[in-house]
Amino acid sequence: MSSDDHWSAVEEDTQASKLARKSRETPFVPIGVAGFVAVVGYGIYKLRHRGDQKMSVHLIHMRVAAQGFVVGAITLGVIYSMYKDFVKSPLKTGTKK
């Protein structure tokens, strides 16, 4: 039996460590989720103070705002990923031997 075959509790990933690792790999996903939650919270708050605006119009505005924030976060994430892959560490061109 080699030293790699034994089980260790230290190597086990917890939900918090998985979330932290994924957040470091793709930082714009938690930003998108937080923005979505913020827009929904703001929408719920404004629901009571919407004045004479119809409920359906209010909900459509909040849906568009939440979707816009998430799409913006995804777009920024893709741009960041492309920057990281192509500008920060460009592919090395060379001849194969």
Long-range contacts (C-beta under 8 A, 24 or more apart in sequence): 26-77, 26-81, 27-77, 27-80, 28-73, 28-74, 28-76, 28-77, 28-80, 29-73, 29-77, 31-73, 31-76, 32-69, 32-70, 32-72, 32-73, 32-74, 32-77, 35-66, 35-69, 35-70, 35-72, 35-73, 36-66, 36-69, 36-70, 38-69, 39-65, 39-66, 39-69, 40-66
